Amino acid sequence: MVDYKPNYPFLEALVAQLGLTLKGRYTLKDAAQILGVSIRTLQDRIRNGKLRARNLTPYRFLSDDLEDYLRCSVITRGQDAE
């Protein structure tokens, strides 16, 4: 049996850069700090469907959710920034 280790390259890079620890679950405040935005901005992105949130009181995000968001937020040549 092979051990499965989740791979979160974008999230791992951000938390390491900020000197934080990778966790499995994150609050709105945690995610805002990691992504460098306000809680209000995160709420807007959730409402607009750009960021998936969960009802895991008090947590709102899993590592998978933030990694998916970061993976989809990559801007390629020819795309406009938000």
PDB file of N, CA, C and O in Angstrom:
ATOM      1  N   MET A   1       0.845  -1.174   0.000  1.00  0.00           N
ATOM      2  CA  MET A   1       0.000   0.000   0.000  1.00  0.00           C
ATOM      3  C   MET A   1       0.895   1.244   0.000  1.00  0.00           C
ATOM      4  O   MET A   1       1.864   1.327   0.755  1.00  0.00           O
ATOM      5  N   VAL A   2       0.555   2.195  -0.852  1.00  0.00           N
ATOM      6  CA  VAL A   2       1.326   3.425  -0.979  1.00  0.00           C
ATOM      7  C   VAL A   2       0.664   4.511  -0.139  1.00  0.00           C
ATOM      8  O   VAL A   2      -0.551   4.698  -0.192  1.00  0.00           O
ATOM      9  N   ASP A   3       1.483   5.228   0.641  1.00  0.00           N
ATOM     10  CA  ASP A   3       0.943   6.340   1.420  1.00  0.00           C
ATOM     11  C   ASP A   3       0.625   7.489   0.485  1.00  0.00           C
ATOM     12  O   ASP A   3       1.414   7.830  -0.396  1.00  0.00           O
ATOM     13  N   TYR A   4      -0.540   8.081   0.689  1.00  0.00           N
ATOM     14  CA  TYR A   4      -0.965   9.218  -0.121  1.00  0.00           C
ATOM     15  C   TYR A   4      -0.649  10.501   0.625  1.00  0.00           C
ATOM     16  O   TYR A   4      -1.091  10.698   1.757  1.00  0.00           O
ATOM     17  N   LYS A   5       0.115  11.370  -0.013  1.00  0.00           N
ATOM     18  CA  LYS A   5       0.416  12.678   0.558  1.00  0.00           C
ATOM     19  C   LYS A   5      -0.151  13.732  -0.389  1.00  0.00           C
ATOM     20  O   LYS A   5       0.299  13.857  -1.527  1.00  0.00           O
ATOM     21  N   PRO A   6      -1.145  14.491   0.088  1.00  0.00           N
ATOM     22  CA  PRO A   6      -1.725  15.533  -0.769  1.00  0.00           C
ATOM     23  C   PRO A   6      -0.648  16.507  -1.227  1.00  0.00           C
ATOM     24  O   PRO A   6       0.314  16.781  -0.511  1.00  0.00           O
ATOM     25  N   ASN A   7      -0.832  17.016  -2.423  1.00  0.00           N
ATOM     26  CA  ASN A   7       0.139  17.936  -2.999  1.00  0.00           C
ATOM     27  C   ASN A   7      -0.535  19.280  -3.238  1.00  0.00           C
ATOM     28  O   ASN A   7      -1.471  19.390  -4.030  1.00  0.00           O
ATOM     29  N   TYR A   8      -0.045  20.294  -2.545  1.00  0.00           N
ATOM     30  CA  TYR A   8      -0.601  21.636  -2.662  1.00  0.00           C
ATOM     31  C   TYR A   8       0.523  22.618  -2.985  1.00  0.00           C
ATOM     32  O   TYR A   8       0.884  23.426  -2.129  1.00  0.00           O
ATOM     33  N   PRO A   9       1.081  22.576  -4.177  1.00  0.00           N
ATOM     34  CA  PRO A   9       2.269  23.395  -4.466  1.00  0.00           C
ATOM     35  C   PRO A   9       2.054  24.891  -4.313  1.00  0.00           C
ATOM     36  O   PRO A   9       2.928  25.579  -3.787  1.00  0.00           O
ATOM     37  N   PHE A  10       0.920  25.415  -4.756  1.00  0.00           N
ATOM     38  CA  PHE A  10       0.681  26.857  -4.650  1.00  0.00           C
ATOM     39  C   PHE A  10       0.455  27.262  -3.193  1.00  0.00           C
ATOM     40  O   PHE A  10       1.044  28.231  -2.713  1.00  0.00           O
ATOM     41  N   LEU A  11      -0.395  26.522  -2.500  1.00  0.00           N
ATOM     42  CA  LEU A  11      -0.694  26.821  -1.103  1.00  0.00           C
ATOM     43  C   LEU A  11       0.543  26.643  -0.230  1.00  0.00           C
ATOM     44  O   LEU A  11       0.819  27.475   0.634  1.00  0.00           O
ATOM     45  N   GLU A  12       1.285  25.568  -0.453  1.00  0.00           N
ATOM     46  CA  GLU A  12       2.504  25.333   0.327  1.00  0.00           C
ATOM     47  C   GLU A  12       3.511  26.463   0.145  1.00  0.00           C
ATOM     48  O   GLU A  12       4.155  26.883   1.106  1.00  0.00           O
ATOM     49  N   ALA A  13       3.647  26.952  -1.076  1.00  0.00           N
ATOM     50  CA  ALA A  13       4.588  28.042  -1.344  1.00  0.00           C
ATOM     51  C   ALA A  13       4.167  29.318  -0.619  1.00  0.00           C
ATOM     52  O   ALA A  13       5.006  30.009  -0.041  1.00  0.00           O
ATOM     53  N   LEU A  14       2.878  29.630  -0.649  1.00  0.00           N
ATOM     54  CA  LEU A  14       2.397  30.845   0.020  1.00  0.00           C
ATOM     55  C   LEU A  14       2.563  30.775   1.531  1.00  0.00           C
ATOM     56  O   LEU A  14       3.057  31.723   2.141  1.00  0.00           O
ATOM     57  N   VAL A  15       2.158  29.664   2.145  1.00  0.00           N
ATOM     58  CA  VAL A  15       2.270  29.584   3.604  1.00  0.00           C
ATOM     59  C   VAL A  15       3.727  29.580   4.047  1.00  0.00           C
ATOM     60  O   VAL A  15       4.060  30.151   5.085  1.00  0.00           O
ATOM     61  N   ALA A  16       4.602  28.938   3.265  1.00  0.00           N
ATOM     62  CA  ALA A  16       6.031  28.944   3.600  1.00  0.00           C
ATOM     63  C   ALA A  16       6.597  30.358   3.501  1.00  0.00           C
ATOM     64  O   ALA A  16       7.380  30.777   4.354  1.00  0.00           O
ATOM     65  N   GLN A  17       6.205  31.087   2.468  1.00  0.00           N
ATOM     66  CA  GLN A  17       6.672  32.459   2.269  1.00  0.00           C
ATOM     67  C   GLN A  17       6.233  33.361   3.421  1.00  0.00           C
ATOM     68  O   GLN A  17       6.951  34.287   3.797  1.00  0.00           O
ATOM     69  N   LEU A  18       5.063  33.091   3.975  1.00  0.00           N
ATOM     70  CA  LEU A  18       4.537  33.891   5.078  1.00  0.00           C
ATOM     71  C   LEU A  18       4.989  33.378   6.446  1.00  0.00           C
ATOM     72  O   LEU A  18       4.686  33.990   7.471  1.00  0.00           O
ATOM     73  N   GLY A  19       5.710  32.263   6.464  1.00  0.00           N
ATOM     74  CA  GLY A  19       6.171  31.687   7.719  1.00  0.00           C
ATOM     75  C   GLY A  19       5.063  31.014   8.505  1.00  0.00           C
ATOM     76  O   GLY A  19       5.144  30.904   9.729  1.00  0.00           O
ATOM     77  N   LEU A  20       4.021  30.559   7.806  1.00  0.00           N
ATOM     78  CA  LEU A  20       2.885  29.901   8.442  1.00  0.00           C
ATOM     79  C   LEU A  20       2.996  28.394   8.261  1.00  0.00           C
ATOM     80  O   LEU A  20       3.882  27.904   7.561  1.00  0.00           O
ATOM     81  N   THR A  21       2.095  27.673   8.893  1.00  0.00           N
ATOM     82  CA  THR A  21       2.073  26.213   8.809  1.00  0.00           C
ATOM     83  C   THR A  21       0.908  25.769   7.937  1.00  0.00           C
ATOM     84  O   THR A  21      -0.199  26.297   8.051  1.00  0.00           O
ATOM     85  N   LEU A  22       1.157  24.807   7.076  1.00  0.00           N
ATOM     86  CA  LEU A  22       0.094  24.228   6.254  1.00  0.00           C
ATOM     87  C   LEU A  22      -0.852  23.459   7.164  1.00  0.00           C
ATOM     88  O   LEU A  22      -0.417  22.619   7.952  1.00  0.00           O
ATOM     89  N   LYS A  23      -2.140  23.745   7.057  1.00  0.00           N
ATOM     90  CA  LYS A  23      -3.149  23.064   7.869  1.00  0.00           C
ATOM     91  C   LYS A  23      -4.163  22.423   6.937  1.00  0.00           C
ATOM     92  O   LYS A  23      -4.154  22.676   5.733  1.00  0.00           O
ATOM     93  N   GLY A  24      -5.019  21.610   7.483  1.00  0.00           N
ATOM     94  CA  GLY A  24      -6.051  20.967   6.669  1.00  0.00           C
ATOM     95  C   GLY A  24      -7.285  21.820   6.486  1.00  0.00           C
ATOM     96  O   GLY A  24      -7.989  21.699   5.483  1.00  0.00           O
ATOM     97  N   ARG A  25      -7.557  22.711   7.482  1.00  0.00           N
ATOM     98  CA  ARG A  25      -8.757  23.551   7.452  1.00  0.00           C
ATOM     99  C   ARG A  25      -8.369  24.988   7.794  1.00  0.00           C
ATOM    100  O   ARG A  25      -7.433  25.237   8.555  1.00  0.00           O
ATOM    101  N   TYR A  26      -9.119  25.927   7.207  1.00  0.00           N
ATOM    102  CA  TYR A  26      -8.805  27.343   7.387  1.00  0.00           C
ATOM    103  C   TYR A  26     -10.060  28.160   7.642  1.00  0.00           C
ATOM    104  O   TYR A  26     -11.118  27.886   7.076  1.00  0.00           O
ATOM    105  N   THR A  27      -9.933  29.166   8.503  1.00  0.00           N
ATOM    106  CA  THR A  27     -11.015  30.118   8.739  1.00  0.00           C
ATOM    107  C   THR A  27     -10.942  31.203   7.662  1.00  0.00           C
ATOM    108  O   THR A  27      -9.986  31.257   6.888  1.00  0.00           O
ATOM    109  N   LEU A  28     -11.954  32.060   7.623  1.00  0.00           N
ATOM    110  CA  LEU A  28     -11.918  33.208   6.708  1.00  0.00           C
ATOM    111  C   LEU A  28     -10.691  34.072   6.987  1.00  0.00           C
ATOM    112  O   LEU A  28     -10.019  34.523   6.059  1.00  0.00           O
ATOM    113  N   LYS A  29     -10.403  34.298   8.261  1.00  0.00           N
ATOM    114  CA  LYS A  29      -9.255  35.122   8.642  1.00  0.00           C
ATOM    115  C   LYS A  29      -7.938  34.490   8.176  1.00  0.00           C
ATOM    116  O   LYS A  29      -7.063  35.187   7.662  1.00  0.00           O
ATOM    117  N   ASP A  30      -7.799  33.168   8.355  1.00  0.00           N
ATOM    118  CA  ASP A  30      -6.598  32.456   7.897  1.00  0.00           C
ATOM    119  C   ASP A  30      -6.426  32.611   6.390  1.00  0.00           C
ATOM    120  O   ASP A  30      -5.348  32.961   5.910  1.00  0.00           O
ATOM    121  N   ALA A  31      -7.499  32.347   5.653  1.00  0.00           N
ATOM    122  CA  ALA A  31      -7.441  32.399   4.190  1.00  0.00           C
ATOM    123  C   ALA A  31      -7.135  33.810   3.698  1.00  0.00           C
ATOM    124  O   ALA A  31      -6.375  33.989   2.746  1.00  0.00           O
ATOM    125  N   ALA A  32      -7.727  34.810   4.346  1.00  0.00           N
ATOM    126  CA  ALA A  32      -7.471  36.200   3.956  1.00  0.00           C
ATOM    127  C   ALA A  32      -5.990  36.538   4.152  1.00  0.00           C
ATOM    128  O   ALA A  32      -5.382  37.201   3.311  1.00  0.00           O
ATOM    129  N   GLN A  33      -5.423  36.083   5.255  1.00  0.00           N
ATOM    130  CA  GLN A  33      -4.004  36.330   5.513  1.00  0.00           C
ATOM    131  C   GLN A  33      -3.132  35.644   4.465  1.00  0.00           C
ATOM    132  O   GLN A  33      -2.191  36.250   3.950  1.00  0.00           O
ATOM    133  N   ILE A  34      -3.429  34.410   4.150  1.00  0.00           N
ATOM    134  CA  ILE A  34      -2.639  33.649   3.175  1.00  0.00           C
ATOM    135  C   ILE A  34      -2.732  34.284   1.784  1.00  0.00           C
ATOM    136  O   ILE A  34      -1.727  34.417   1.087  1.00  0.00           O
ATOM    137  N   LEU A  35      -3.935  34.670   1.394  1.00  0.00           N
ATOM    138  CA  LEU A  35      -4.146  35.203   0.047  1.00  0.00           C
ATOM    139  C   LEU A  35      -3.857  36.699  -0.060  1.00  0.00           C
ATOM    140  O   LEU A  35      -3.821  37.249  -1.161  1.00  0.00           O
ATOM    141  N   GLY A  36      -3.651  37.349   1.073  1.00  0.00           N
ATOM    142  CA  GLY A  36      -3.306  38.768   1.058  1.00  0.00           C
ATOM    143  C   GLY A  36      -4.462  39.666   0.664  1.00  0.00           C
ATOM    144  O   GLY A  36      -4.266  40.692   0.013  1.00  0.00           O
ATOM    145  N   VAL A  37      -5.671  39.277   1.059  1.00  0.00           N
ATOM    146  CA  VAL A  37      -6.872  40.061   0.762  1.00  0.00           C
ATOM    147  C   VAL A  37      -7.676  40.242   2.040  1.00  0.00           C
ATOM    148  O   VAL A  37      -7.373  39.631   3.065  1.00  0.00           O
ATOM    149  N   SER A  38      -8.693  41.075   1.975  1.00  0.00           N
ATOM    150  CA  SER A  38      -9.559  41.273   3.130  1.00  0.00           C
ATOM    151  C   SER A  38     -10.590  40.151   3.224  1.00  0.00           C
ATOM    152  O   SER A  38     -10.833  39.425   2.260  1.00  0.00           O
ATOM    153  N   ILE A  39     -11.181  40.029   4.395  1.00  0.00           N
ATOM    154  CA  ILE A  39     -12.254  39.053   4.579  1.00  0.00           C
ATOM    155  C   ILE A  39     -13.421  39.394   3.657  1.00  0.00           C
ATOM    156  O   ILE A  39     -14.061  38.502   3.099  1.00  0.00           O
ATOM    157  N   ARG A  40     -13.691  40.674   3.501  1.00  0.00           N
ATOM    158  CA  ARG A  40     -14.774  41.128   2.615  1.00  0.00           C
ATOM    159  C   ARG A  40     -14.532  40.660   1.168  1.00  0.00           C
ATOM    160  O   ARG A  40     -15.461  40.222   0.489  1.00  0.00           O
ATOM    161  N   THR A  41     -13.289  40.757   0.712  1.00  0.00           N
ATOM    162  CA  THR A  41     -12.949  40.295  -0.639  1.00  0.00           C
ATOM    163  C   THR A  41     -13.208  38.800  -0.772  1.00  0.00           C
ATOM    164  O   THR A  41     -13.736  38.349  -1.789  1.00  0.00           O
ATOM    165  N   LEU A  42     -12.837  38.026   0.252  1.00  0.00           N
ATOM    166  CA  LEU A  42     -13.103  36.583   0.214  1.00  0.00           C
ATOM    167  C   LEU A  42     -14.603  36.318   0.159  1.00  0.00           C
ATOM    168  O   LEU A  42     -15.059  35.459  -0.596  1.00  0.00           O
ATOM    169  N   GLN A  43     -15.363  37.051   0.956  1.00  0.00           N
ATOM    170  CA  GLN A  43     -16.814  36.878   0.950  1.00  0.00           C
ATOM    171  C   GLN A  43     -17.403  37.181  -0.432  1.00  0.00           C
ATOM    172  O   GLN A  43     -18.312  36.491  -0.893  1.00  0.00           O
ATOM    173  N   ASP A  44     -16.881  38.208  -1.077  1.00  0.00           N
ATOM    174  CA  ASP A  44     -17.340  38.545  -2.433  1.00  0.00           C
ATOM    175  C   ASP A  44     -16.998  37.417  -3.409  1.00  0.00           C
ATOM    176  O   ASP A  44     -17.811  37.063  -4.262  1.00  0.00           O
ATOM    177  N   ARG A  45     -15.803  36.860  -3.283  1.00  0.00           N
ATOM    178  CA  ARG A  45     -15.385  35.777  -4.192  1.00  0.00           C
ATOM    179  C   ARG A  45     -16.193  34.510  -3.960  1.00  0.00           C
ATOM    180  O   ARG A  45     -16.455  33.758  -4.899  1.00  0.00           O
ATOM    181  N   ILE A  46     -16.587  34.271  -2.719  1.00  0.00           N
ATOM    182  CA  ILE A  46     -17.463  33.132  -2.418  1.00  0.00           C
ATOM    183  C   ILE A  46     -18.824  33.372  -3.048  1.00  0.00           C
ATOM    184  O   ILE A  46     -19.371  32.492  -3.711  1.00  0.00           O
ATOM    185  N   ARG A  47     -19.364  34.549  -2.843  1.00  0.00           N
ATOM    186  CA  ARG A  47     -20.689  34.903  -3.376  1.00  0.00           C
ATOM    187  C   ARG A  47     -20.708  34.837  -4.900  1.00  0.00           C
ATOM    188  O   ARG A  47     -21.709  34.430  -5.491  1.00  0.00           O
ATOM    189  N   ASN A  48     -19.600  35.236  -5.543  1.00  0.00           N
ATOM    190  CA  ASN A  48     -19.521  35.226  -7.009  1.00  0.00           C
ATOM    191  C   ASN A  48     -19.156  33.855  -7.581  1.00  0.00           C
ATOM    192  O   ASN A  48     -19.079  33.692  -8.798  1.00  0.00           O
ATOM    193  N   GLY A  49     -18.934  32.881  -6.716  1.00  0.00           N
ATOM    194  CA  GLY A  49     -18.615  31.531  -7.156  1.00  0.00           C
ATOM    195  C   GLY A  49     -17.164  31.332  -7.562  1.00  0.00           C
ATOM    196  O   GLY A  49     -16.830  30.309  -8.158  1.00  0.00           O
ATOM    197  N   LYS A  50     -16.307  32.278  -7.257  1.00  0.00           N
ATOM    198  CA  LYS A  50     -14.893  32.154  -7.621  1.00  0.00           C
ATOM    199  C   LYS A  50     -14.104  31.340  -6.608  1.00  0.00           C
ATOM    200  O   LYS A  50     -13.031  30.825  -6.920  1.00  0.00           O
ATOM    201  N   LEU A  51     -14.633  31.223  -5.396  1.00  0.00           N
ATOM    202  CA  LEU A  51     -13.971  30.493  -4.322  1.00  0.00           C
ATOM    203  C   LEU A  51     -14.999  29.619  -3.617  1.00  0.00           C
ATOM    204  O   LEU A  51     -16.048  30.103  -3.192  1.00  0.00           O
ATOM    205  N   ARG A  52     -14.698  28.342  -3.497  1.00  0.00           N
ATOM    206  CA  ARG A  52     -15.600  27.389  -2.841  1.00  0.00           C
ATOM    207  C   ARG A  52     -15.397  27.453  -1.324  1.00  0.00           C
ATOM    208  O   ARG A  52     -14.269  27.389  -0.836  1.00  0.00           O
ATOM    209  N   ALA A  53     -16.493  27.578  -0.595  1.00  0.00           N
ATOM    210  CA  ALA A  53     -16.449  27.591   0.863  1.00  0.00           C
ATOM    211  C   ALA A  53     -17.315  26.456   1.399  1.00  0.00           C
ATOM    212  O   ALA A  53     -18.185  25.932   0.704  1.00  0.00           O
ATOM    213  N   ARG A  54     -17.058  26.096   2.638  1.00  0.00           N
ATOM    214  CA  ARG A  54     -17.795  24.997   3.272  1.00  0.00           C
ATOM    215  C   ARG A  54     -18.358  25.441   4.613  1.00  0.00           C
ATOM    216  O   ARG A  54     -17.945  26.458   5.172  1.00  0.00           O
ATOM    217  N   ASN A  55     -19.289  24.677   5.109  1.00  0.00           N
ATOM    218  CA  ASN A  55     -19.886  24.969   6.409  1.00  0.00           C
ATOM    219  C   ASN A  55     -19.285  24.018   7.446  1.00  0.00           C
ATOM    220  O   ASN A  55     -19.923  23.053   7.866  1.00  0.00           O
ATOM    221  N   LEU A  56     -18.060  24.304   7.843  1.00  0.00           N
ATOM    222  CA  LEU A  56     -17.329  23.488   8.812  1.00  0.00           C
ATOM    223  C   LEU A  56     -17.025  24.330  10.051  1.00  0.00           C
ATOM    224  O   LEU A  56     -15.879  24.378  10.500  1.00  0.00           O
ATOM    225  N   THR A  57     -18.005  24.968  10.586  1.00  0.00           N
ATOM    226  CA  THR A  57     -17.859  25.954  11.655  1.00  0.00           C
ATOM    227  C   THR A  57     -16.770  25.555  12.634  1.00  0.00           C
ATOM    228  O   THR A  57     -16.800  24.425  13.121  1.00  0.00           O
ATOM    229  N   PRO A  58     -15.814  26.412  12.951  1.00  0.00           N
ATOM    230  CA  PRO A  58     -15.650  27.777  12.456  1.00  0.00           C
ATOM    231  C   PRO A  58     -14.841  27.845  11.161  1.00  0.00           C
ATOM    232  O   PRO A  58     -14.539  28.936  10.677  1.00  0.00           O
ATOM    233  N   TYR A  59     -14.494  26.706  10.606  1.00  0.00           N
ATOM    234  CA  TYR A  59     -13.673  26.686   9.397  1.00  0.00           C
ATOM    235  C   TYR A  59     -14.541  26.835   8.155  1.00  0.00           C
ATOM    236  O   TYR A  59     -15.699  26.415   8.145  1.00  0.00           O
ATOM    237  N   ARG A  60     -13.974  27.441   7.099  1.00  0.00           N
ATOM    238  CA  ARG A  60     -14.707  27.631   5.857  1.00  0.00           C
ATOM    239  C   ARG A  60     -14.056  26.947   4.667  1.00  0.00           C
ATOM    240  O   ARG A  60     -14.706  26.720   3.647  1.00  0.00           O
ATOM    241  N   PHE A  61     -12.771  26.618   4.792  1.00  0.00           N
ATOM    242  CA  PHE A  61     -12.034  26.100   3.639  1.00  0.00           C
ATOM    243  C   PHE A  61     -11.177  24.908   4.022  1.00  0.00           C
ATOM    244  O   PHE A  61     -10.648  24.827   5.130  1.00  0.00           O
ATOM    245  N   LEU A  62     -11.055  23.995   3.087  1.00  0.00           N
ATOM    246  CA  LEU A  62     -10.066  22.926   3.186  1.00  0.00           C
ATOM    247  C   LEU A  62      -8.871  23.324   2.332  1.00  0.00           C
ATOM    248  O   LEU A  62      -8.983  24.203   1.478  1.00  0.00           O
ATOM    249  N   SER A  63      -7.739  22.687   2.556  1.00  0.00           N
ATOM    250  CA  SER A  63      -6.556  22.963   1.735  1.00  0.00           C
ATOM    251  C   SER A  63      -6.880  22.798   0.254  1.00  0.00           C
ATOM    252  O   SER A  63      -6.407  23.571  -0.580  1.00  0.00           O
ATOM    253  N   ASP A  64      -7.688  21.787  -0.073  1.00  0.00           N
ATOM    254  CA  ASP A  64      -8.083  21.554  -1.472  1.00  0.00           C
ATOM    255  C   ASP A  64      -8.780  22.773  -2.076  1.00  0.00           C
ATOM    256  O   ASP A  64      -8.545  23.116  -3.235  1.00  0.00           O
ATOM    257  N   ASP A  65      -9.637  23.424  -1.290  1.00  0.00           N
ATOM    258  CA  ASP A  65     -10.387  24.584  -1.784  1.00  0.00           C
ATOM    259  C   ASP A  65      -9.442  25.733  -2.139  1.00  0.00           C
ATOM    260  O   ASP A  65      -9.570  26.350  -3.196  1.00  0.00           O
ATOM    261  N   LEU A  66      -8.491  26.011  -1.244  1.00  0.00           N
ATOM    262  CA  LEU A  66      -7.557  27.111  -1.488  1.00  0.00           C
ATOM    263  C   LEU A  66      -6.603  26.777  -2.632  1.00  0.00           C
ATOM    264  O   LEU A  66      -6.264  27.645  -3.435  1.00  0.00           O
ATOM    265  N   GLU A  67      -6.172  25.523  -2.704  1.00  0.00           N
ATOM    266  CA  GLU A  67      -5.279  25.118  -3.795  1.00  0.00           C
ATOM    267  C   GLU A  67      -5.998  25.234  -5.139  1.00  0.00           C
ATOM    268  O   GLU A  67      -5.417  25.717  -6.111  1.00  0.00           O
ATOM    269  N   ASP A  68      -7.251  24.796  -5.200  1.00  0.00           N
ATOM    270  CA  ASP A  68      -8.027  24.917  -6.442  1.00  0.00           C
ATOM    271  C   ASP A  68      -8.174  26.376  -6.847  1.00  0.00           C
ATOM    272  O   ASP A  68      -8.028  26.719  -8.020  1.00  0.00           O
ATOM    273  N   TYR A  69      -8.462  27.229  -5.880  1.00  0.00           N
ATOM    274  CA  TYR A  69      -8.598  28.659  -6.165  1.00  0.00           C
ATOM    275  C   TYR A  69      -7.286  29.224  -6.707  1.00  0.00           C
ATOM    276  O   TYR A  69      -7.283  29.954  -7.699  1.00  0.00           O
ATOM    277  N   LEU A  70      -6.185  28.888  -6.061  1.00  0.00           N
ATOM    278  CA  LEU A  70      -4.885  29.390  -6.507  1.00  0.00           C
ATOM    279  C   LEU A  70      -4.520  28.846  -7.888  1.00  0.00           C
ATOM    280  O   LEU A  70      -3.978  29.569  -8.723  1.00  0.00           O
ATOM    281  N   ARG A  71      -4.814  27.593  -8.117  1.00  0.00           N
ATOM    282  CA  ARG A  71      -4.513  26.974  -9.411  1.00  0.00           C
ATOM    283  C   ARG A  71      -5.293  27.662 -10.533  1.00  0.00           C
ATOM    284  O   ARG A  71      -4.767  27.856 -11.629  1.00  0.00           O
ATOM    285  N   CYS A  72      -6.534  28.026 -10.261  1.00  0.00           N
ATOM    286  CA  CYS A  72      -7.385  28.681 -11.268  1.00  0.00           C
ATOM    287  C   CYS A  72      -7.094  30.165 -11.408  1.00  0.00           C
ATOM    288  O   CYS A  72      -7.564  30.796 -12.354  1.00  0.00           O
ATOM    289  N   SER A  73      -6.334  30.731 -10.493  1.00  0.00           N
ATOM    290  CA  SER A  73      -6.075  32.169 -10.525  1.00  0.00           C
ATOM    291  C   SER A  73      -4.812  32.530 -11.304  1.00  0.00           C
ATOM    292  O   SER A  73      -4.433  33.700 -11.362  1.00  0.00           O
ATOM    293  N   VAL A  74      -4.169  31.545 -11.894  1.00  0.00           N
ATOM    294  CA  VAL A  74      -2.963  31.803 -12.672  1.00  0.00           C
ATOM    295  C   VAL A  74      -3.323  32.578 -13.929  1.00  0.00           C
ATOM    296  O   VAL A  74      -4.195  32.165 -14.694  1.00  0.00           O
ATOM    297  N   ILE A  75      -2.656  33.690 -14.137  1.00  0.00           N
ATOM    298  CA  ILE A  75      -2.904  34.521 -15.316  1.00  0.00           C
ATOM    299  C   ILE A  75      -1.874  34.150 -16.381  1.00  0.00           C
ATOM    300  O   ILE A  75      -0.669  34.163 -16.133  1.00  0.00           O
ATOM    301  N   THR A  76      -2.371  33.825 -17.557  1.00  0.00           N
ATOM    302  CA  THR A  76      -1.481  33.504 -18.660  1.00  0.00           C
ATOM    303  C   THR A  76      -1.421  34.690 -19.610  1.00  0.00           C
ATOM    304  O   THR A  76      -2.271  35.580 -19.565  1.00  0.00           O
ATOM    305  N   ARG A  77      -0.437  34.694 -20.445  1.00  0.00           N
ATOM    306  CA  ARG A  77      -0.255  35.777 -21.401  1.00  0.00           C
ATOM    307  C   ARG A  77      -1.535  36.010 -22.192  1.00  0.00           C
ATOM    308  O   ARG A  77      -2.140  35.067 -22.702  1.00  0.00           O
ATOM    309  N   GLY A  78      -1.937  37.259 -22.290  1.00  0.00           N
ATOM    310  CA  GLY A  78      -3.127  37.613 -23.036  1.00  0.00           C
ATOM    311  C   GLY A  78      -4.389  37.746 -22.188  1.00  0.00           C
ATOM    312  O   GLY A  78      -5.419  38.208 -22.680  1.00  0.00           O
ATOM    313  N   GLN A  79      -4.318  37.345 -20.914  1.00  0.00           N
ATOM    314  CA  GLN A  79      -5.487  37.466 -20.032  1.00  0.00           C
ATOM    315  C   GLN A  79      -5.381  38.760 -19.240  1.00  0.00           C
ATOM    316  O   GLN A  79      -4.283  39.215 -18.920  1.00  0.00           O
ATOM    317  N   ASP A  80      -6.521  39.343 -18.931  1.00  0.00           N
ATOM    318  CA  ASP A  80      -6.561  40.528 -18.089  1.00  0.00           C
ATOM    319  C   ASP A  80      -6.584  40.120 -16.626  1.00  0.00           C
ATOM    320  O   ASP A  80      -7.185  39.107 -16.268  1.00  0.00           O
ATOM    321  N   ALA A  81      -5.938  40.898 -15.790  1.00  0.00           N
ATOM    322  CA  ALA A  81      -5.990  40.668 -14.355  1.00  0.00           C
ATOM    323  C   ALA A  81      -7.318  41.175 -13.820  1.00  0.00           C
ATOM    324  O   ALA A  81      -7.946  42.047 -14.421  1.00  0.00           O
ATOM    325  N   GLU A  82      -7.750  40.622 -12.674  1.00  0.00           N
ATOM    326  CA  GLU A  82      -9.001  41.071 -12.048  1.00  0.00           C
ATOM    327  C   GLU A  82      -8.873  42.471 -11.557  1.00  0.00           C
ATOM    328  O   GLU A  82      -9.824  43.021 -11.001  1.00  0.00           O
TER     329      GLU A  82
END
